[in-house]
Amino acid sequence: MRVDFPDIAKLKTLRDELTRSLMHYKFGMDEVLTKINILREEFAHAHDYNPIESVSSRLKSPDSILEKIQRKQCRYTPEDLAIHVRDIAGIRITCSFVQDIYKIRDLLLTQGDITLVDERDYVANPKSNGYSSLHLIVTVPVFLATGPKNVMVEVQIRTIAMDFWASLEHKIYYKYHGSVPVQLDAELKLAAYIATRLDYKMQALHEQVVALALEDPEAPSRQLSMQQDAMDRLIEFALKSQAHQPEE
């Protein structure tokens, strides 16, 4: 009986191409990270307020890339990767307030060597499950020995509350393999709504603190008690809403 073995030369070529592509994606991610960290440091030292709370990055693993390629039924080539797997290099920026999301977006996109490819605003239009974040697909030039190459990088910008909710939702969906019980899914959506309310409430309070501080230096301390009142009201609202959730 004849056994067909994989074409070793072809597999080696694919492996080498993927390794080279991942290296290019890492270089592109590093370029964008440098720009973000420069902005973050400038705000920390030259401005009264820093909108960037934290920055993280990740490069998709070869297994994760292969799984997505198989799911999308596309070829294992650098060209198809650029079209169908646009989140190989990913950067996540967290900030304090919703308005900071768009401020950071504008600061990034006004840099001459960053080109916007696609933008998905899940802040203005959250997903049906409650997910909120601003997703940008950008390209940045990387200067290699063979010449410049434009590399695609995904940038997600969200508030701390949005990031906390997304992290919890991801863990729950992973635990239940995507089949989350109806009651738990409803509670997740409620939590997303509360997080959104909190984001906008905190932004409004922040704007009040800034405005009042210009007129009255004692105003910020008085605003602290207002923030606590707002939190108490949100908790009360959450408890009432959960009490009216339909049973499974």
C-alpha positions as CSV (number, residue, x, y, z in Angstrom):
1,M,0.0,0.0,0.0
2,R,1.3,3.4,-1.0
3,V,1.5,6.1,1.7
4,D,1.6,9.8,0.6
5,F,3.9,11.8,2.8
6,P,3.7,15.6,3.1
7,D,5.9,17.5,0.7
8,I,8.8,18.4,3.2
9,A,10.2,21.1,0.9
10,K,6.8,22.8,0.7
11,L,6.2,22.6,4.4
12,K,9.7,24.1,5.0
13,T,8.9,26.9,2.6
14,L,5.6,27.7,4.3
15,R,7.3,27.6,7.7
16,D,10.0,30.0,6.5
17,E,7.4,32.3,5.0
18,L,5.3,32.4,8.2
19,T,8.4,33.0,10.4
20,R,9.5,35.9,8.1
21,S,5.9,37.3,8.1
22,L,5.7,37.1,11.9
23,M,9.0,38.9,12.2
24,H,7.7,41.7,10.0
25,Y,4.5,41.9,12.0
26,K,6.5,42.2,15.2
27,F,8.6,45.0,13.7
28,G,5.4,46.9,12.7
29,M,3.9,46.4,16.2
30,D,7.1,47.7,17.7
31,E,7.0,50.8,15.5
32,V,3.4,51.6,16.6
33,L,4.3,50.8,20.2
34,T,7.1,53.3,20.1
35,K,4.8,56.0,18.9
36,I,2.3,55.3,21.6
37,N,4.9,55.2,24.3
38,I,6.4,58.5,23.1
39,L,2.9,60.1,23.4
40,R,2.4,58.5,26.9
41,E,5.8,59.8,28.1
42,E,5.1,63.3,26.7
43,F,1.7,63.5,28.4
44,A,3.3,62.3,31.7
45,H,6.0,65.0,31.7
46,A,4.7,67.9,29.7
47,H,0.9,68.0,30.3
48,D,-1.4,68.1,33.3
49,Y,-3.2,65.0,32.3
50,N,-2.2,61.6,30.7
51,P,-5.0,59.9,28.8
52,I,-3.1,56.7,28.4
53,E,-3.4,54.4,31.4
54,S,-1.7,51.3,30.1
55,V,-0.5,49.7,26.9
56,S,-0.1,46.0,26.1
57,S,0.7,44.0,22.9
58,R,0.6,40.5,21.5
59,L,1.6,38.6,18.4
60,K,-0.7,35.8,17.3
61,S,0.9,32.3,17.6
62,P,1.4,30.2,14.5
63,D,-1.3,27.7,15.7
64,S,-3.8,30.6,16.2
65,I,-3.0,31.9,12.7
66,L,-3.4,28.5,11.2
67,E,-6.8,27.9,13.0
68,K,-8.1,31.2,11.6
69,I,-6.9,30.5,8.1
70,Q,-8.7,27.1,8.2
71,R,-11.8,28.7,9.5
72,K,-11.8,31.4,6.8
73,Q,-10.7,28.8,4.2
74,C,-8.0,30.9,2.7
75,R,-4.4,30.1,1.6
76,Y,-1.4,30.0,3.8
77,T,0.4,32.9,2.0
78,P,1.6,36.3,3.2
79,E,-0.9,37.9,0.8
80,D,-3.9,36.0,2.2
81,L,-2.7,36.7,5.7
82,A,-2.8,40.4,5.1
83,I,-6.4,40.1,3.7
84,H,-8.0,37.6,6.1
85,V,-6.0,37.7,9.3
86,R,-5.6,41.4,10.1
87,D,-5.1,41.0,13.8
88,I,-1.8,39.1,13.8
89,A,-0.1,42.1,15.5
90,G,-2.3,43.6,18.2
91,I,-1.9,46.5,20.6
92,R,-4.4,47.4,23.3
93,I,-4.5,50.9,24.9
94,T,-6.6,51.5,28.0
95,C,-7.6,55.0,29.2
96,S,-9.7,56.5,31.9
97,F,-12.5,58.2,30.0
98,V,-14.5,57.7,26.8
99,Q,-13.4,61.0,25.4
100,D,-9.8,59.8,25.7
101,I,-10.4,57.0,23.3
102,Y,-11.0,59.4,20.4
103,K,-8.3,61.8,21.5
104,I,-5.7,58.9,21.3
105,R,-7.2,57.8,18.0
106,D,-6.7,61.3,16.5
107,L,-3.2,61.6,17.9
108,L,-2.2,58.3,16.2
109,L,-3.8,58.9,12.9
110,T,-2.4,62.4,12.5
111,Q,1.1,60.9,12.3
112,G,2.2,61.0,8.7
113,D,3.4,57.4,8.4
114,I,0.4,55.7,9.9
115,T,-2.4,54.9,7.5
116,L,-5.9,53.9,8.5
117,V,-7.2,50.8,6.7
118,D,-10.4,50.2,8.7
119,E,-12.1,51.5,11.8
120,R,-14.9,49.8,13.8
121,D,-16.4,51.9,16.5
122,Y,-18.0,49.6,19.1
123,V,-18.0,52.4,21.6
124,A,-20.7,54.4,19.7
125,N,-22.3,51.1,18.5
126,P,-21.6,48.3,21.0
127,K,-22.0,44.7,19.9
128,S,-25.2,42.9,20.8
129,N,-23.5,41.2,23.8
130,G,-22.5,44.6,25.2
131,Y,-18.8,44.6,24.0
132,S,-17.4,48.1,23.6
133,S,-14.1,49.2,22.2
134,L,-12.6,51.2,19.3
135,H,-10.8,49.0,16.8
136,L,-8.3,50.5,14.3
137,I,-6.5,48.6,11.5
138,V,-3.5,50.6,10.5
139,T,-0.4,50.1,8.4
140,V,3.0,51.4,9.3
141,P,6.2,51.3,7.2
142,V,9.0,49.0,8.4
143,F,12.4,49.6,6.8
144,L,14.0,46.2,6.1
145,A,17.3,45.3,4.3
146,T,15.2,44.7,1.2
147,G,13.5,48.1,1.4
148,P,10.4,49.5,3.1
149,K,7.4,47.3,3.8
150,N,3.9,48.4,5.0
151,V,2.8,46.2,7.9
152,M,-0.7,45.9,9.3
153,V,-1.3,46.3,13.0
154,E,-4.6,46.2,15.0
155,V,-5.0,48.9,17.7
156,Q,-7.8,48.5,20.3
157,I,-8.6,51.5,22.5
158,R,-10.9,51.2,25.4
159,T,-11.6,52.5,28.9
160,I,-10.6,50.5,32.0
161,A,-14.2,49.6,32.6
162,M,-14.6,48.3,29.0
163,D,-11.4,46.3,29.4
164,F,-12.4,44.7,32.7
165,W,-15.8,43.7,31.2
166,A,-14.2,42.3,28.0
167,S,-11.7,40.3,30.1
168,L,-14.4,38.8,32.3
169,E,-16.6,38.0,29.3
170,H,-13.7,36.3,27.5
171,K,-13.0,34.1,30.5
172,I,-16.7,33.1,30.9
173,Y,-17.1,32.3,27.2
174,Y,-13.9,30.2,27.3
175,K,-15.1,28.3,30.4
176,Y,-18.5,27.5,28.7
177,H,-16.9,26.9,25.3
178,G,-19.2,29.7,23.9
179,S,-22.4,28.2,25.2
180,V,-23.1,30.5,28.1
181,P,-26.3,29.9,30.2
182,V,-29.1,32.4,29.3
183,Q,-29.2,33.9,32.8
184,L,-25.4,34.4,32.9
185,D,-25.5,35.9,29.4
186,A,-28.2,38.4,30.6
187,E,-26.2,39.3,33.6
188,L,-23.1,40.0,31.4
189,K,-25.2,42.3,29.2
190,L,-26.4,44.1,32.4
191,A,-22.9,44.5,33.6
192,A,-21.9,46.0,30.2
193,Y,-24.7,48.5,30.5
194,I,-23.7,49.4,34.0
195,A,-20.0,49.8,32.9
196,T,-21.1,52.1,30.1
197,R,-23.2,54.2,32.5
198,L,-20.2,54.4,34.9
199,D,-17.9,55.5,32.1
200,Y,-20.1,58.4,31.1
201,K,-20.8,59.3,34.7
202,M,-17.1,59.4,35.5
203,Q,-16.4,61.4,32.4
204,A,-19.0,64.0,33.4
205,L,-17.6,64.2,36.9
206,H,-14.1,64.6,35.5
207,E,-15.3,67.5,33.3
208,Q,-17.0,69.1,36.3
209,V,-13.8,68.8,38.4
210,V,-11.7,70.5,35.7
211,A,-14.3,73.3,35.2
212,L,-14.8,73.9,38.9
213,A,-11.1,73.8,39.7
214,L,-10.6,76.8,37.5
215,E,-13.0,78.8,39.6
216,D,-12.6,77.2,43.0
217,P,-9.5,75.3,44.1
218,E,-11.5,73.4,46.8
219,A,-14.0,72.0,44.2
220,P,-12.2,68.7,43.5
221,S,-12.5,67.5,47.1
222,R,-16.2,68.2,47.1
223,Q,-16.5,66.3,43.9
224,L,-15.2,63.1,45.6
225,S,-18.4,62.8,47.6
226,M,-20.4,63.3,44.4
227,Q,-18.5,60.4,42.8
228,Q,-19.3,58.2,45.8
229,D,-23.0,59.1,45.5
230,A,-22.9,58.3,41.8
231,M,-21.4,54.9,42.5
232,D,-24.0,54.1,45.2
233,R,-26.8,55.0,42.7
234,L,-25.3,52.7,40.0
235,I,-25.1,49.8,42.5
236,E,-28.7,50.4,43.5
237,F,-29.7,50.5,39.9
238,A,-27.9,47.2,39.1
239,L,-29.5,45.4,42.0
240,K,-33.0,46.5,41.0
241,S,-32.4,45.6,37.4
242,Q,-31.0,42.1,38.3
243,A,-34.0,41.5,40.5
244,H,-36.3,42.0,37.5
245,Q,-34.3,39.6,35.2
246,P,-36.5,36.7,34.0
247,E,-35.7,33.3,35.4
248,E,-34.2,30.7,33.1
